[in-house]
Amino acid sequence: MEQDTTTPDGRPVDVPETEREPDPDPDPGYGFHPPAREASWFGKPPDATMQLPVARPKARSRVAETMQLRVLRLTSAGYTLRPVPDSGWSAAASSRRVWVSRLVLLGLLLVQTALSLRLQNTAFEDEALYLFAGHAELGHLLYGTKLYGGFDSYFSGAPVLYPVLAAAVDSVFGLTGARALSLVCMLGCTSLLYAMTRRLFNERAGLCAAGVFAIAQSTAFMGNFATYDALALFLLALAAWIVVRTAGSHPLLTLLAAPVAALAVAVKYASALYVPTLVLLGVLTAYQRRGLPRALVRGALLALTTAGLLGAGLYASGYLSAIQSTTTARAVGTTPAWQILRDCARWGGLAVAVACLGTVSYVRSGRMSEMPGWRGSLPGARWRAALGLVLVGTALLAPAYQLHLHTEVSLHKHIGYGLFFAAPLAGVGVTRLMGPHFKYPQWAIFLGVLLLSSGMSQAYANYHTWPDSSALVSALRPYVNAHGRYLADTYEVPVYELGRDTSYRQWNSTYTIDYTTRSGRHLTGAAGFRAAVAERHFTLIVLDRGNPTGASVLVRDALVHSSGYRLIGTVPYATAGGTSRFELWAPEGSGS
């Protein structure tokens, strides 16, 4: 059976169905160059490049047959056909696409800013500790003021780095300014994530990766939390971007990432967990352009330079021994493994699952051309599998470490470190679910709603695990001055909030005590606390009934059975975990 067709200039052509060859590519796009002739095609000049509709595999029955018929018409008319790969987002340079991507990224950054700034509470004990320690370090550096407390012995990062920077900002803008510094760092992380993913894959994957990261609970939390984490993660993100950006450049340019990575570890010692990921990422990205020997040399240089800079800096500063006591040899907790795994799944499980989906899809097929920047063919399946294993596997490092320690301390923040590295594959996963040309946008919308709603609720709950201390500070202010001696459960917050009225040297926590009795006996631990209460050593004692720390229970028992102190007031509070109260105790006959 034959079917009459016509050429673009109207000449009839007979095309037998039996001569139609099967489509060699199940998902092609076709373009053609018309021959030089006077006739035009739909009013366009004869030298224009024409594009034909693309047939998708799941809807190819009638569409594919029509497309093949059109191809046969064009070939019989003398047109030259060339294949146009369907990448889902064209790899060709386009200033319009670049600006659209930047506008979308700006929108994501605005959403991230809103999610962080919606979290409001007074200072957490860690924030207060780092800020008042930073002020003490500033005083020591600028005026030679004697330090008290040995911050380097229990801080999880160099006390002269982030605490000093945050304290300098706090001196001018207060706690809001210190938290804004963290927000700037987290916005920088999202921007660097987009830039890195764009070079590894494409703009669409970069935007999806930035979106997954921007609405995560750890991102929102750290964006309004004045601790080491935001700055350390920003430095790791900068180092990762440098590694990817310089993959095709001279090896010395890749070494620019070494001082940045070393500084990240100095800011927060636990960041060393992610340095191997940076090295492996450097090897993998360089391998595609430079070959295996040169890639391994580049990775070795990066690792050795980072280790050398970090070791020299910590040794010169005297903080090398502090890493063991604060990070590598931390006390083992009692949190059961099932609880840690459950919370890991709650706080980052969905994003990591999407990243795993993206990895599997990317390993199976590179048909969407997610790597337009590479010269030559797309990377092989083994390379794609290695990249997925490194990036997604990094998301499991913090949970594994905290499972080893049996503790959930700061786990909701630490998950954000691994999520940054897994986000590029999560972006690929979202793009694969949507398909080329946004064929199934409902999947991205569905995932976005799930991630956004869970991230918002979880960040809010984590941000209100500590009480609003404004009422406590107001209650304490009439009883404190520059000459008293004070004991408190979470003493960091009163020290920071009452910094103009007292010095941190006047405060003692319920964790340790070094007390000399009136008879000259030197006591520590439980005996020291009991003796201090018996001799009415403290001008004011503040106990947290809802969150007792250290020897708080022992101290309260001593207060109840002592005739030297009386309860002068209570301050109720509420947290995400329930309600409780602070108790204020003062010596009898003190006039309080």
Secondary structure, DSSP 8 states (H G I E B T S, - for coil): -EEEEE-TTS-EEEEEGGG----SSSS-EEEEE--S-S--BTTB-TT--EEE----GGG-HHHHHHHHHHHHHHHHTT-EEEEE---SS--S--HHHHHHHHHHHHHHHHHHHHHHHT---S--HHHHHHHHHHHHHHHHHHH-----S-GGGT-SS-TTSHHHHHHHHHHHHHHHHHHHHHHHHHHHHHHHHHHHHHHHS-HHHHHHHHHHHHTSHHHHHHTT--SHHHHHHHHHHHHHHHHHHTTTS-HHHHTTHHHHHHHHHHH-GGGGGGHHHHHHHHHHHHHHHH-HHHHHHHHHHHHHHHHHHHHHHHHHHT-HHHHIIIIIT-------HHHHHHHHIIIIIHHHHHHHHHHHHHHH--TT---TTSSSS---HHHHHHHHHHHHHHTTHHHHHHHHHT--TTHHHHHHHHHHHHHHHHHHHHHHHH-GGGS-HHHHHHHHHHHHHHHHHHHHHHHTSS---HHHHHHHGGG--TT--EEETTTHHHHHHTTTT--GGGEEESS--EEE-TTS-EEEHHHHHHHHHHTT--SEEEEESSS--TTHHHHHHHHHT-SSEEEEEEEEEEETTEEEEEEEEEETTS--
